[in-house]
Amino acid sequence: MNDNQSEASGSKRSGADATNDLRLSAARKRLAESRGQEDAIEGLREIVANFLGSEEIGLLMVDQTTAALQVFWSFGIDPEKYDLLLALGDAGRERVMGGECHVELAARDRSGAMAKVQAFVPIRLANQTIAILAILRLLPQKHAFDGSDMELFKLLSDEAAMPLFGTHSKPAADERSSDEPGMRA
Amino acid sequence: MAKKILVVDDSKTALMMEREILEKRTNYQCVTAADGQEAVEKAQQEHPDLVLMDVVMPRMNGFEACKMMRQHASTREIPIVLITTRGEESYMEAGFQSGCNDYITKPIDGAELVALLQSYLGE
């Protein structure tokens, strides 16, 4: 590769990197500025819809005593048709509980039809997976996850726990009542 | 004088990202609105050079806001770019019928967005 080619390629890369940096920065800021759990969940939905290209999302909570998983919140998923625990599977569960993302290129739903790409992202706090973000079926114009998506997964894994479940969330969190959607198991 | 873009989105996250792209990668001035109704009002007050607008929003969606802007003399000629998660052809067709000039889908590619805006406004 000559210098010009190298420069052109570098310039192209830096454009994509700059967009990715802006995306990560906006996601980080949105989570950090969340005012309570309900707003943090909405922020998570916005991040997944706008930056990752999916409008079928779920959040599983991990019982820290029994390690059982329970659906905590979902958006755009028909629970009759799509079982998040079944979609995650045992192997996926083991990976995510160990702190790794579990990304599948295709999976079968209950009817046997092929679903599109899905990802399960561990939400970590103090070296433990306390919840799992499930991202199912990408929008038609988005065909797969790429390297920049993996960086966003990492950010969500490392930084979403406190806004979503932290005890020192901003004031609105203290005012929430048990009948808010985000509080229902 | 810097060209002015009215960015409309009910998602704080999307607005944050779109605003960052415009502020860091262009010389355009950016004003914002959180739904279609506010967009119609701001378009009449601010006279932007272009409107970049989400489709699915509360109170008034992007298609309706687009139609409203096309009915007012002061906003009739402003280029409108709709931006949405929905990429189906029928949906895009509805966008063009509402009077938009262009349509882009999320997730946004920063370089693609800047190039599109520059095609209307220049650098």
Interface residues (C-beta under 8 A of the other chain):
Chain A: G15 A16 A18 T19 L22 R23 S25 A26 A27 K29 R30 G43 E46 I47 A49 N50 F51 L52 G53 E55 L139 P140 Q141 K142
Chain B: S11 K12 T13 A14 M16 M17 E20 I21 K24 R25 T85 R86 G87 E88 T105 K106 P107 I108 D109 G110 A111
